[in-house]
């Protein structure tokens, strides 16, 4: 279990805090999705957990102990797989793994065993003698992951592990991450791809401006949201109608002829359609139901994940 309570961090006194009272619980053995726009505080939070930064306020606990004490007792219990390629391009795959095994304090038969296991997990055996800089984007991501797994960590921090890879490599990486969960690893996973998070993660948190907006199981986060009525009209709705609907449904979104009405009930639908008809607007399509994770994200942050 990783537990964060009221974490704060500010890079410069004159800047807004990167983390402003963040509290999180990451259950042991879970695959935890951490979502937020650029600048939301995700990287800062991961850096604190990885030990690259020290909290300026609040507390971090791992396995029931303060994180700093837990890291001293088990220096390899937590591993970070960064978004950037964390290896030497002029070294071969095997040389990189040997080098980082030594950096992580592995030697002798144990190092050979862990390097072999990392090569096998990443299906990199046939590329062992190839220079890392000559690998495809997908193979580089697999090498990044293999290096992170060398010391058999219990908590793995994956920062955008599928960025810039082809569909086949992405599929391989997602399957590999599922294997880690099956093996009992705890994984904190950041991604720009909502479909990945929905497919992989049973726990999620959405962070923005250094604060946690929502957290819980994926089912809880989706269940607690209001249903949404989506309409595609033949023309933009008149301003008076848009104002009336906004007064009743504050989260109303209008994008030219596309209208999203959060919180509208099925019982309201006939009246809404009658109002549209009176205003001279004809719906071309209509949808009603629960929001998906991307819609929840945009409603909470008022911006796209890639902003």
Number of C-alpha atoms within 10 A of each C-alpha: 15 19 19 20 15 16 22 22 23 17 12 9 7 7 8 13 17 24 27 20 17 22 18 17 16 21 15 17 17 20 27 27 26 25 24 29 20 15 14 21 24 24 17 22 23 21 17 18 26 19 16 11 13 16 19 13 16 15 17 22 18 21 12 11 14 15 21 16 12 17 17 10 10 11 15 19 16 23 24 24 23 19 16 13 16 18 20 14 16 13 16 20 29 21 19 23 27 20 18 19 22 14 10 15 11 19 14 8 9 12 21 15 14 22 26 17 17 25 23 13 17 20 16 19 15 10 16 16 13 17 17 23 16 12 16 13 17 21 20 21 28 25 29 24 26 24 29 26 26 25 23 17 18 18 26 23 23 24 21 17 25 25 16 12 17 12 11 9 18 19 13 16 21 16 12 16 19 17 13 19 16 13 11 14 20 24 26 21 24 25 20 20 15 18 12 17 23 17 11 19 20 16 23 26 21 23 24 22 19 24 22 21 15 16 19 17 15 20 13 14 19 17 13 11 17 16 19 21 21 19 20 20 18 15 14 16 20 12 9 10 15 15 14 10 17 15 11 12 15 12 15 19 16 16 9 12 15 17 20 20 22 22 18 21 14 12 8 9 13 10 10 14 15 12 14 17 12 11 13 12 19 17 17 11 11 12 10 17 15 17 20 16 20 16 16 19 24 14 16 14 17 10 12 15 18 9 8
